[in-house]
Amino acid sequence: MTIALVFLGIILATLLGWLVKQTINTTPWEMEAVSDTAHHGPLGGTTDKSKLIALVTFLAVASSFFALILSAYALRMELGDWVPLTEPQLLWMNTVMLIVASIVFQWTRNASVNDQQSRLKPGLLITGVLTLGFVLGQFVAWQQLQNSGQLVSSNPSNAFFYFLTGAHAVHILGGLYVWARATLRVVLGTGSAEGIRRSIELCAIYWHFLLIVWLVLFGLLLST
Amino acid sequence: MSYVAFADRDHEQEHHDPETFITKYIWSQDHKVIAIQYGLTAIFVGLIALGLSVMMRLQLGFPNEFNFINPENYYQFITMHGMIMVVYLLTALFLGGFGNYLIPLMCGSRDMVFPYLNMLSYWTYLVSVIILVASFFVDGGSTGAGWTLYPPQAISQGTPGIDGGIILMLVSLAVFIVAFTMGGLNYVTTVLQARCKGMTLMRLPLSVWGIFIATILGLLAFPALLVSAIMMLFDKTLMTSFFMPAVSSMGIDPGYSGGSPILFQHLFWFFGHPEVYIVALPAFGIVSDLISTHARKNIFGYRMMVWAIIMIGGLSFVVWAHHMYVSGMNPYFGFFFATTTLIIAVPTAIKVYNWVLTLWQGNIHLRVPMLFSIGFIFTFIHGGLTGLFLGNVTIDLPLSDTYFVVAHFHMVMGVSPVLVVLGAIYHWWPKISGKMYNETLGKWHFWMTFLGAYAIYLPMHYLGFAGVPRRYFAMGNTDFLPDSAQDLNAAITISAIFVAASQLLFFINMIWSLKSGPKSDPNPWDATTLEWHTPDHPPKHGNWGHELPEVHRWAYDYSVPGYEDDFIPQNVGADKAPAGRDRGGEH
């Protein structure tokens, strides 16, 4: 459980630091004039900032999820029946696709922020194709394993491989749903440029997050 | 139906968007309606769980008298009772119910930041409840693995409900976690982003603090339950061996090998212990506000109270293995977890002292919510102290499998939060419904519940010391137990039926109040917090009419010297009221 604890320690420390900043040296029982700095927010509507906060909170939840699987992996690995799995070579290609997808998404995001509208469509489509390629590639890797007799129940290392890659792919599919909505709006020309820019910015963050998660998972799978 | 955020709307526009019955009460995006939906659903499943506990008590109090209860049923009752009470009732009611109702109103916002997601959260929760209830009706019935669902027995021959039952249980939990995550993202973002002008974090009422920190705990801890549920589903349906060791069950080798049941326990309790505080922290927060309001006195040590909530939240992640002392752990681990467990007593004791000090020399009004709050202090101290016993490895080992543990956790996280839930419903009922309830009936309800709960759980401590084992369907050949243990069990059962039946008073009172109760004052308790100062009573969609409130002070300006009333609402400025308690301030 060390991995989960270290992860939690980081999150809680960040949170604590922020809370200390908010609460230290305040004397709530005293009245102060209402200042605009005390007022944080848009008073109820959904704004850019609140979407970003919600996304970051969700990333914390998702990280907690993956950190706990990794903790379980580390604990289960130490037991006697563990036979390391030889990962299919295809995973390397998938990894490259996901890295490129992330880079292209960042490029698209920058284009969107700099209002270079003509780049959005190719950027989004390339990202989508590469990411779909990654998911398909993962699926093909599963097929390869199955064909070589490495079933999910053959060994705990196999079970973890299927579980980890599956959980990661589900998160990617969720991202692709949001990507599809943004892309549709770009392709059909509906929706404001502002709204599309927001969507793309948040999506790009999510893509980078899932890339990092994948690199950590892949590194762990290779090294064990 | 497209939702336009209120902030984006023209202020001149009338707010009358949810027009039909369906958009107003069924597919509603209004946080108050969603809160009521969450609350009613949670109370509905809670009543099922209450019925199950009565069935268990019938068997324990009068063994072999009721032939419709067999050992299989008994274990199914235990399991579903525990799981429903902890997850589907208390978590959903405190966060989905009170969280939804109170956060936007107390923070001075019009709604949750993501109303659509909020609606989705409720309907997903409802799906999880339906899946859970469906598991009663599948072949083999619901799972009987105990609410902790420990493998290997949860999916091995001999345990009831190892086919449809356990699968539906795990799926239902996974769906619940999705629902909670959607709600939780909303609560966190709303507290951080949608507070009204002047509402700094340190002016938030403690109710919001409790719910806020509990939500963060939930968001970080529920993934552990999700991971363990998915892995157990793999073990059950795909024959993996995450948790399942090589077992031979009834002479047949089901094909597992090498898995670790302890791994499941680690994951489960990594969720399970923070879960205790996911239930307790909102209760702490709400009870602080109730005590302060009805004692007409500011909460003692507000900043300490906030930081105690935060410290408890942080510490709750490093104590999980105290649920596993009997799993054969390394003594150094045991020592570590015993230490962290006992350290949690420090912030918790601070909270208890501060509640008592708030009462001290207060102008105490023994109205129904206050009775429940004071009752909570009693039961919580009681359950907390037995927690100090059980936190020590050497004391836990002999007591772990006895009724002492049952008494402890029912006192500390069963009775105590439920008393707060009831007190909070009585407190906010006038705001939610616009009607008053019958005070006398409410007091009867309190005394019957409170004394009845003691009659149930106090004797259980003695049963535990005498060595009566928990989880047993019948005591069997336990010669070391005196016959009086059985008499005590019978007495406990009678008390349990009494307490369950006395909840009828609550429902009668509330239904009477809805139908023909007198209209309530918009602020019947003279409270300071924002939800009592809405332009409409009860508040309408959008909460604040045309003008959002502006906050000038903390939530606890009660009995301020030199001021005519004994309370100053948070949205009253210095021009209309003095700045408060002569400690400088902005004079």
Interface residues (C-beta under 8 A of the other chain):
Chain A: M1 A4 L5 L8 I11 L12 L15 L16 L19 Q22 T23 T26 T27 P28 W29 E30 M31 E32 A33 V34 D36 A38 H39 H40 G41 P42 L43 G44 G45 T46 T47 K49 S50 I53 A54 T57 F58 A60 V61 S64 F65 L68 I69 S71 A72 L75 R76 L79 G80 D81 W82 V152 S153 P156 A159 F163 A167
Chain B: A5 F6 A7 D8 P104 G108 S109 R110 D111 V113 F114 T181 G184 L185 N186 V188 T189 L192 Q193 A194 R195 C196 K197 G198 M199 T200 L201 M202 R203 I216 L219 L220 A221 P223 A224 L226 V227 I230 M231 F234 L238 M239 T240 S241 F242 G255 S257 G258 G259 S260 L263 H266 L267 F270 N298 Y302 R303 V306 W307 I310 G314 F317 V318 L548 E550 V551 H552 R553 W554 Y556 D557 G573 A574 A579 G580 R581 R583 G584 G585 E586
